[in-house]
Amino acid sequence: MSKKLNSMWITIKNPITLIILLILILILLITLNYYLIIKIEGAINHLISIISLVIGLLLIVWQIGEQQRNSLKAQDESMKQKIKLDIFSELDLTLNKCQNSLIQTGTSILTLPQKFDLRIIQQNMYPSIVPNFQPTPIEERADLFTKMHFNSTTNLLSVIMVLEKYEIIFPDDSVKKTTKLIGEKMTEFTNNFTEFLNFTTKFLPTDIPKNRIEELGELYMPSLPNEEQLEELKTFCKNYHAKSVELLGYLYDIRTESQNYLLSSLFDRKLAPRKPTDPNAKVISFYS
């Protein structure tokens, strides 16, 4: 055994053998190194491919998610706009009804003195032309005015109820401030009507109940107001009409502010606020 080892050692110590051995080792190292390089590069390329695939999938997932988010956002915005349109439609319908009743009541009361004026002229002038002439009775009744005023106040309350119903959609305390103002003006409005009615009732005709018609006739006709009473009546009528006009201005403000808040994003514009001739007149604003 020792002889074989000695023989191998002698062979290794030979310079030619050493050179050949070194060359073989070098070739082996080069081959191994090349193989490792190829293997590493292949692994790197494979890793890069995997990373690229993962990134590509992530981009696709992100893009799909972004499209879905944008779609949901668009649907949400569309739903909000529809809700805003529905709210404004309901509010606008209530405002229109309220405005019509205020205009009808205010105009009817404002023009009442003119009707008395006409009857007074007829009473003073026509008998000289037509003997026993009597002016036609005024059509308005106390009950009619009461009903008209009741409708106006009921419609004002409906406006308040719609605003309070959707209070969450309007800014800050705008609804509370608006409804408080309308409530205060309604009280003044009703006080003016009470003064007007208490004074006017004694001059308005009264329809007789059916069970008393044979006894009293179909209609009770009180005397017409004198000149002083007529001027006083005109004052009550003007005060009531002025309060109805003031309320109409507030309804105009509510419509304008509601359009600006609910619809301006749809049409990319805003309406200018009301500019009353009286500089001390109040204008409703949802932002002040």
Secondary structure, 3 states (H helix, E strand, C coil): CHHHHHHHHHHHHCHHHHHHHHHHHHHHHHHHHHHHHHHHHHHHHHHHHHHHHHHHHHHHHHHHHHHHHHHHHHHHHHHHHHHHHHHHHHHHHHHHHHHHHHHHHHHHHHCHHHHHHHHHHHHHHHHHCCCCCCCCCCCCCHHHHHHHHHHHHHHHHHHHHHHHHCHHHCCCCHHHHHHHHHHHHHHHHHHHHHHHHHHHHHHCCEECCHHHHHHHCCEECCCCCCHHHHHHHHHHHHHHHHHHHHHHHHHHHHHHHHHHHHHHHHHCCCCCCCCCCCCCCCCCCCCC
